[in-house]
Amino acid sequence: MEQLARGLARVGAVASRIRKTTHMMEILWGEPLVLIDPKDGDVTRFCTIEKVHYWLRRKWPVADAAQQTALAKVEAAMECMNSVDDARNAFLKAAHLAGFKQAALA
């Protein structure tokens, strides 16, 4: 009985650590998108939906309806409530409206 109690205590301690640990999983979304910034010509490669999410929230040059729509669709895809393709298309539309040019993959 003591052995069982110790085993359950260990399982509880491990479960507690798991709940406290946040794991981030990157979601690949097909072929990378390469965009050229209209202001300075910088080239940025988007390989994961997490990078797209970061850019839409923190680095996007314009705040407009296309950006908000893309952000909502990306967040829904990250929660598995929307398709990644739908999020990708919304992101591309927002990028084109913001002045980004799509570059060929090298």
C-alpha positions in Angstrom: 0.0 0.0 0.0 2.9 2.4 0.8 4.4 1.6 -2.6 1.2 2.5 -4.3 0.9 5.8 -2.3 4.5 6.7 -3.3 3.9 5.9 -6.9 0.7 8.0 -7.0 2.6 10.9 -5.3 5.3 10.7 -8.0 2.7 10.7 -10.8 1.0 13.7 -9.2 4.4 15.6 -9.0 5.1 14.8 -12.7 1.6 15.9 -13.7 2.1 19.2 -11.8 5.4 19.9 -13.6 3.7 19.1 -17.0 0.9 21.6 -16.3 3.5 24.3 -15.4 5.5 23.7 -18.5 4.4 25.4 -21.7 5.4 23.5 -24.9 5.3 25.3 -28.2 4.8 23.2 -31.3 5.5 24.8 -34.7 2.9 24.1 -37.3 4.4 23.8 -40.8 2.2 25.2 -43.4 3.5 23.9 -46.7 6.0 25.6 -48.9 7.6 28.7 -47.3 6.4 32.1 -48.5 9.1 34.6 -49.3 8.0 38.2 -49.1 9.9 41.4 -50.0 9.3 44.4 -47.8 8.2 47.4 -49.9 9.9 49.9 -47.6 13.5 48.6 -47.5 13.6 45.6 -49.8 14.3 43.2 -47.0 13.4 39.6 -47.8 11.6 37.5 -45.2 10.9 33.8 -45.3 7.7 32.5 -43.6 8.0 28.8 -42.9 5.7 28.4 -40.0 2.3 29.8 -38.9 3.9 31.0 -35.7 6.2 33.4 -37.6 3.2 34.6 -39.6 1.3 35.2 -36.3 4.2 37.1 -34.8 4.5 39.3 -37.9 0.8 40.1 -38.1 0.7 41.0 -34.4 4.0 42.8 -33.9 5.7 43.8 -37.2 2.9 44.4 -39.7 3.3 47.8 -41.4 -0.4 48.6 -41.7 -3.4 48.1 -39.4 -6.3 47.3 -41.7 -9.2 44.9 -42.2 -7.1 42.5 -44.2 -4.5 42.3 -41.4 -7.3 41.7 -38.8 -8.9 39.0 -41.0 -5.6 37.3 -41.6 -4.8 37.4 -37.9 -8.2 35.9 -37.0 -7.8 33.1 -39.5 -4.2 32.3 -38.5 -5.2 32.2 -34.8 -8.2 29.9 -35.7 -5.8 27.6 -37.7 -3.4 27.5 -34.7 -6.3 26.3 -32.6 -7.3 23.7 -35.3 -10.6 25.5 -35.8 -9.7 26.6 -39.4 -7.6 25.2 -42.2 -4.0 26.3 -42.7 -4.7 26.9 -46.4 -7.4 29.4 -45.5 -5.0 31.2 -43.1 -2.3 31.1 -45.7 -4.5 32.7 -48.3 -5.7 35.4 -45.9 -2.1 36.2 -45.0 -1.1 36.4 -48.7 -4.0 38.8 -49.4 -3.0 41.0 -46.4 0.6 40.9 -47.6 -0.3 42.1 -51.1 -2.6 44.8 -49.8 0.3 46.0 -47.5 2.6 46.3 -50.5 4.7 43.2 -50.0 5.8 41.4 -53.2 6.1 37.6 -53.3 9.5 36.4 -54.3 10.4 33.1 -55.9 11.9 30.4 -53.6 15.6 30.1 -54.0 
